Amino acid sequence: MNYWADNALCVPTTSKVHLIWSNCGSISGMKCVNVAEPGGPDYAKDNYLCWEE
């Protein structure tokens, strides 16, 4: 079962924020926040939502 299939994060097309999802760690040169679900599988602990500054 894919619990992530119906999730979305939306921003207006005019937004100056450029978001990038990484499922293999933070992205060098970007600000990132770890998105991990407590008790989730180990392979999901290095998911990050990143943005350009």
N, C-alpha and C positions, 0 to 999 in steps of 0.2 A: 504494500500500500504506500502511495506517495502522499505524505501529509503536506508537502510543500506545493502541490500542483495548483492550489487555488489561492495562493498568497500573492499579493502585489504591493508595490510601493510606487505611488504615482506622484509626480511633480508637474507643474504646468510647463508647457513647451517653452514658455518665455523665461523659465527659471535660469538663473546664472549658476545654479548648483548642478554639477555633473557627477552623478553617483555611479559607482562601479562595484559590483559584487565579486568577491573573491572567496572561493572555497578551498584555497590553499595558502592561507596566511595573509598578513597585511601587505599592502603594496608600497614599495619604496617610493618616497617623495610625495606621498599622499597622507592625509589624515584618515584614520580608520578607527572603527569601533568593532569590537568583537561581538558577534551575534551567536551566542551559544545557548542551547536549552539545557538547564540543569537536569542531569539524569539522562541526557541524550547520548547517542552513540559517540564513541571516541573520534570517529572520522569527521564528525560535525563540529568539533571543538575549535577548528581553525577557520571558521567562516567569519568573514569580515565585510562590512559595508564601508566603502571608502569614498572620499571626495577630494577634489582638487581645491587647494587653497588659493 
